[in-house]
């Protein structure tokens, strides 16, 4: 039977079992095809099934002078005029091999010709790679790009990235990357951003207008210019994990009160750097006059909530799930036991993994 008669799904499974890696992300369904592992034995499969090349990793050899890997990718997927969306992975965490520095520029420069076909980009690169990645691609148009995941793999000063022309970007993950003060994305269609080990100062509130999901991990908080009246943003999920205090006065309070969040449904705050100082700012921000009418789920980890009072609950009329991990719960649980009119929608309280019934004597 000719290979042309074999269903693509079967070929994909054969190819994956022979040379494939695991999914790009935990729980993902896309199969990453490492070009360097495509032996001549399986070359015909890739020639007859261009869909196998929609998800491609660029290994070390792709950055070598006169590498043909980029040409192979284009050949398998219809060339510059092809319409097949591409997911590409650049995984080159070290700046060199065998004592030689990697020249990232040639590969990224050639990729500018088919930016119109990128659907997702995952880049784990050292400082020189991130610099060349942004220099070559940061100002290009990306009409299909919906996922951008950029990680600076070393501990040097973060490099700024732009990508202001990815107008349909929905998921943005930045790890140890500078973003905002040097390069700002104000796309109204931006829906999700993730900041890790990043410092942001004096950002415009307009940066938040299109976001639906925001995660900030092991980083100082963005410092926004306050507007009057406070702008409303569409944020539905906010996760702050490992927030560091960098000496700005009331930085957490200022961040949470820089805008109104009427659509916020999920809030998670964990492992604040200055536990007592930042925890008190959190409690102060989550109480009237601030109101979070849609907030249904709250999770606090390793915080100090000793300053909580009944006023805190008036800002959370829709709260139905409260999860506390490594938190002094006495004031909060006492409040809920004493007054059932507070947070009337609350049906689930979990303390260090153990469900707590309202009206019980758990402390």
C-alpha positions as CSV (number, residue, x, y, z in Angstrom):
1,X,0.0,0.0,0.0
2,X,1.3,3.4,-0.9
3,X,2.1,5.8,1.9
4,X,-0.3,8.2,0.3
5,X,-3.2,5.8,1.3
6,X,-2.2,5.7,5.0
7,X,-4.4,7.9,7.2
8,X,-2.5,10.9,8.5
9,X,-3.4,10.0,12.1
10,X,-1.7,6.7,11.8
11,X,1.4,8.2,10.2
12,X,1.5,10.8,12.9
13,X,1.4,8.1,15.6
14,X,4.2,6.1,13.8
15,X,6.3,9.3,13.4
16,X,5.7,10.3,17.0
17,X,6.7,6.9,18.4
18,X,9.8,6.8,16.2
19,X,11.3,10.2,16.7
20,X,8.9,12.5,18.5
21,X,9.2,14.4,21.8
22,X,6.4,14.9,24.3
23,X,3.8,17.7,24.1
24,X,4.9,21.2,24.1
25,X,3.2,22.0,27.3
26,X,1.7,19.8,30.1
27,X,-1.7,18.7,29.0
28,X,-1.2,19.9,25.5
29,X,-2.1,17.8,22.4
30,X,0.4,19.2,19.9
31,X,3.3,16.9,19.0
32,X,6.7,18.5,18.7
33,X,8.8,17.2,15.8
34,X,12.6,17.7,16.3
35,X,13.9,18.2,12.8
36,X,17.3,16.9,13.6
37,X,15.9,13.5,14.4
38,X,14.1,13.0,11.1
39,X,16.1,10.2,9.6
40,X,16.1,9.2,5.9
41,X,14.0,6.2,6.9
42,X,11.1,8.5,7.8
43,X,11.7,11.3,5.3
44,X,9.0,10.1,3.0
45,X,6.4,10.4,5.7
46,X,7.1,14.0,6.2
47,X,7.1,14.7,2.5
48,X,3.7,13.2,2.1
49,X,2.1,14.6,5.3
50,X,2.8,18.4,5.6
51,X,0.6,18.5,8.7
52,X,3.4,16.7,10.6
53,X,5.4,19.9,10.2
54,X,2.9,22.3,11.7
55,X,4.7,21.9,15.1
56,X,8.5,22.2,14.8
57,X,11.4,22.4,17.2
58,X,14.5,24.1,16.0
59,X,17.5,22.3,17.7
60,X,21.1,23.3,18.0
61,X,21.9,22.5,14.4
62,X,19.4,25.0,13.1
63,X,21.6,27.9,14.2
64,X,24.7,26.6,12.4
65,X,25.8,28.5,9.3
66,X,24.2,27.3,6.0
67,X,21.7,25.1,7.9
68,X,19.0,23.8,5.6
69,X,16.4,23.2,8.4
70,X,14.5,26.4,7.7
71,X,14.3,25.5,4.0
72,X,13.0,22.0,5.0
73,X,10.3,23.5,7.1
74,X,9.1,25.7,4.3
75,X,9.3,22.9,1.7
76,X,7.1,20.6,3.9
77,X,4.4,23.2,4.6
78,X,3.8,25.0,1.3
79,X,6.6,27.6,1.2
80,X,6.2,31.3,1.8
81,X,2.7,31.2,0.3
82,X,1.5,28.3,2.4
83,X,-1.5,28.8,4.6
84,X,-0.8,26.1,7.2
85,X,-0.4,27.7,10.6
86,X,2.9,27.0,12.3
87,X,3.9,26.3,15.9
88,X,7.7,26.7,16.4
89,X,9.9,26.0,19.4
90,X,13.4,27.5,19.9
91,X,15.0,25.6,22.8
92,X,18.6,26.8,23.1
93,X,19.1,27.6,26.8
94,X,22.9,27.9,26.6
95,X,24.7,30.7,24.7
96,X,27.1,28.3,23.0
97,X,28.4,24.8,22.5
98,X,32.0,23.4,22.3
99,X,33.3,26.7,23.4
100,X,31.7,28.6,20.5
101,X,29.0,31.3,20.8
102,X,25.8,30.7,18.9
103,X,24.9,33.3,16.2
104,X,21.1,33.5,16.5
105,X,20.6,36.4,14.0
106,X,20.8,34.5,10.7
107,X,17.9,32.1,11.5
108,X,15.6,34.7,13.0
109,X,16.3,37.2,10.2
110,X,15.2,34.6,7.6
111,X,12.1,33.8,9.6
112,X,10.8,37.3,9.1
113,X,9.6,36.3,5.6
114,X,6.8,34.0,6.9
115,X,5.7,35.7,10.2
116,X,2.2,35.6,8.7
117,X,2.1,31.9,9.3
118,X,3.1,31.7,13.0
119,X,0.3,30.6,15.3
120,X,2.4,29.9,18.4
121,X,6.0,30.6,19.3
122,X,7.9,29.1,22.2
123,X,11.4,30.5,22.8
124,X,13.7,29.4,25.6
125,X,16.9,31.3,24.9
126,X,19.9,32.9,26.7
127,X,20.3,36.7,26.6
128,X,22.0,36.9,23.2
129,X,19.2,34.7,21.7
130,X,16.4,36.8,23.2
131,X,18.0,40.0,22.0
132,X,18.3,38.7,18.4
133,X,14.9,37.1,18.6
134,X,13.3,40.5,19.4
135,X,15.5,42.5,17.0
136,X,14.5,40.3,14.1
137,X,10.9,39.6,14.9
138,X,9.7,42.0,17.6
139,X,8.4,44.6,15.1
140,X,7.0,42.2,12.5
141,X,3.3,41.7,11.8
142,X,1.8,38.5,13.2
143,X,-1.8,38.1,11.9
144,X,-2.2,34.5,13.2
145,X,-0.1,34.6,16.4
146,X,-2.2,33.7,19.4
147,X,0.4,32.1,21.8
148,X,3.8,33.7,22.6
149,X,5.9,32.1,25.3
150,X,9.3,33.7,25.9
151,X,11.8,32.6,28.5
152,X,15.3,34.2,29.1
153,X,17.2,31.2,30.4
154,X,20.1,32.9,32.2
155,X,20.3,35.2,35.1
156,X,21.6,38.3,33.3
157,X,19.6,41.5,33.1
158,X,16.3,40.9,31.3
159,X,16.1,41.8,27.7
160,X,13.0,43.8,26.5
161,X,10.6,42.3,23.9
162,X,8.1,44.1,21.8
163,X,5.6,42.2,19.6
164,X,3.3,45.2,19.4
165,X,2.0,44.0,16.1
166,X,0.6,40.6,17.3
167,X,-2.9,42.1,17.4
168,X,-4.7,38.7,18.0
169,X,-2.4,37.5,20.8
170,X,-4.4,35.7,23.5
171,X,-1.7,34.0,25.6
172,X,1.5,35.8,26.5
173,X,4.0,34.2,28.9
174,X,7.2,36.2,29.8
175,X,9.8,34.7,32.1
176,X,12.7,36.9,33.2
177,X,11.8,39.3,30.4
178,X,11.6,43.1,30.6
179,X,8.3,44.3,29.1
180,X,6.4,47.6,29.3
181,X,8.6,50.4,30.3
182,X,10.9,49.8,27.3
183,X,8.3,48.2,25.0
184,X,4.6,48.5,25.4
185,X,1.8,46.4,23.9
186,X,-1.6,48.2,24.0
187,X,-3.4,45.8,21.7
188,X,-7.1,45.7,22.6
189,X,-7.2,42.0,21.6
190,X,-4.5,40.9,24.1
191,X,-6.2,38.4,26.5
192,X,-3.6,36.8,28.6
193,X,-0.2,37.8,29.9
194,X,2.2,36.1,32.3
195,X,5.1,38.0,33.9
196,X,8.0,36.2,35.7
197,X,11.0,37.9,37.2
198,X,10.2,41.2,35.5
199,X,10.3,44.8,36.8
200,X,7.7,47.2,35.6
201,X,7.6,50.9,36.5
202,X,5.2,53.7,35.5
203,X,3.1,51.7,33.1
204,X,0.0,53.2,31.4
205,X,-3.3,51.6,32.6
206,X,-4.2,51.1,28.9
207,X,-1.8,48.2,29.0
208,X,-4.4,46.3,31.0
209,X,-7.5,47.1,28.9
210,X,-7.6,43.9,26.8
211,X,-6.3,41.4,29.4
212,X,-8.6,38.6,30.6
213,X,-5.9,36.7,32.5
214,X,-2.8,38.0,34.3
215,X,-0.3,36.0,36.2
216,X,2.8,37.6,37.9
217,X,5.2,35.2,39.4
218,X,8.4,35.9,41.5
219,X,8.4,39.5,40.3
220,X,7.8,43.0,41.6
221,X,4.4,44.4,40.7
222,X,3.6,46.7,37.8
223,X,3.5,50.3,38.9
224,X,0.7,52.0,37.0
225,X,-0.1,55.7,36.6
226,X,-3.3,56.3,38.4
227,X,-6.2,57.7,36.4
228,X,-9.3,59.5,37.6
229,X,-11.9,58.1,37.4
230,X,-10.5,54.6,37.7
231,X,-10.7,52.7,34.4
232,X,-12.6,49.4,34.2
233,X,-10.7,46.4,32.9
234,X,-12.0,43.1,31.6
235,X,-9.7,40.9,33.8
236,X,-11.3,37.7,34.9
237,X,-8.4,35.9,36.6
238,X,-5.5,37.4,38.6
239,X,-2.7,35.3,40.1
240,X,0.1,36.9,42.2
241,X,2.7,34.3,43.3
242,X,5.9,35.2,45.0
243,X,5.5,39.0,44.8
244,X,8.6,40.8,45.9
245,X,8.7,44.1,47.7
246,X,11.0,46.6,46.0
247,X,10.5,49.5,48.3
248,X,7.7,51.3,46.5
249,X,5.2,52.7,49.0
250,X,2.1,50.5,49.3
251,X,2.9,48.7,46.0
252,X,0.4,45.9,46.3
253,X,-2.4,48.3,47.5
254,X,-1.6,50.7,44.6
255,X,-1.6,47.9,42.0
256,X,-5.0,46.5,43.2
257,X,-6.6,49.9,43.3
258,X,-5.3,51.2,40.0
259,X,-8.4,50.1,38.2
260,X,-11.9,48.6,38.7
261,X,-12.2,44.9,38.1
262,X,-16.0,44.2,37.9
263,X,-15.5,41.0,36.0
264,X,-12.8,39.4,38.2
265,X,-13.9,35.9,39.1
266,X,-10.7,34.2,40.4
267,X,-8.0,35.7,42.7
268,X,-4.9,33.8,44.0
269,X,-2.3,35.5,46.1
270,X,0.7,33.5,47.5
271,X,4.1,33.8,49.1
272,X,4.4,37.6,49.5
273,X,8.0,38.6,50.0
274,X,7.3,40.9,53.0
275,X,4.5,38.8,54.5
276,X,3.0,41.1,57.1
277,X,3.5,44.3,55.2
278,X,2.1,43.2,51.9
279,X,-0.7,41.1,53.5
280,X,-2.0,44.2,55.2
281,X,-2.0,46.0,51.9
282,X,-4.0,43.1,50.4
283,X,-6.6,43.3,53.1
284,X,-6.8,47.0,52.7
285,X,-7.3,46.8,49.0
286,X,-10.0,44.1,49.1
287,X,-12.6,46.0,51.1
288,X,-15.0,48.9,50.4
289,X,-15.0,51.3,48.7
290,X,-13.6,48.7,46.3
291,X,-16.2,46.2,45.2
292,X,-15.6,42.9,43.3
293,X,-19.1,41.9,42.4
294,X,-18.1,38.9,40.2
295,X,-15.3,37.4,42.4
296,X,-16.3,33.8,43.2
297,X,-13.0,32.0,44.0
298,X,-10.2,33.2,46.3
299,X,-7.1,31.4,47.3
300,X,-4.5,32.7,49.8
301,X,-1.2,31.0,50.5
302,X,1.3,31.9,53.2
303,X,-0.2,35.2,54.1
304,X,-0.9,37.0,57.3
305,X,-4.6,37.9,57.6
306,X,-4.6,38.9,61.3
307,X,-5.9,42.3,60.3
308,X,-9.0,41.1,58.6
309,X,-12.3,42.5,59.8
310,X,-16.0,42.1,58.8
311,X,-15.6,45.0,56.4
312,X,-13.4,42.8,54.2
313,X,-16.4,40.6,53.4
314,X,-18.6,43.4,52.1
315,X,-16.5,43.8,49.0
316,X,-17.0,40.1,48.0
317,X,-20.8,39.6,47.7
318,X,-20.5,36.7,45.2
319,X,-17.7,34.7,46.9
320,X,-18.5,31.0,47.0
321,X,-15.1,29.4,47.4
322,X,-12.3,30.4,49.9
323,X,-9.1,28.3,50.1
324,X,-6.5,29.1,52.8
325,X,-3.0,27.5,52.8
326,X,-0.5,28.3,55.6
327,X,-2.6,31.2,56.7
328,X,-3.6,32.3,60.2
329,X,-7.4,31.8,59.7
330,X,-8.7,32.7,63.2
331,X,-10.1,36.2,62.5
332,X,-11.6,35.2,59.1
333,X,-13.3,32.0,60.2
334,X,-14.6,33.7,63.4
335,X,-16.2,36.4,61.2
336,X,-17.9,33.8,59.0
337,X,-19.2,31.8,62.1
338,X,-20.6,34.9,63.8
339,X,-22.4,36.5,60.9
340,X,-23.9,34.3,58.1
341,X,-25.0,37.5,56.2
342,X,-21.4,38.1,55.3
343,X,-20.5,36.5,51.9
344,X,-24.0,34.8,51.7
345,X,-22.9,32.9,48.6
346,X,-20.0,31.2,50.4
347,X,-20.5,27.4,50.3
348,X,-16.9,26.1,50.4
349,X,-14.1,26.9,52.8
350,X,-10.9,24.8,52.7
351,X,-8.2,25.2,55.3
352,X,-4.9,23.5,54.6
353,X,-6.7,20.9,52.5
354,X,-9.5,20.3,55.0
355,X,-13.0,21.4,54.2
356,X,-14.5,23.6,57.0
357,X,-18.2,23.9,57.5
358,X,-19.7,27.3,58.3
359,X,-20.9,27.2,61.8
360,X,-18.3,24.7,62.9
361,X,-15.7,25.3,65.6
362,X,-12.6,24.8,63.4
363,X,-9.9,27.3,64.2
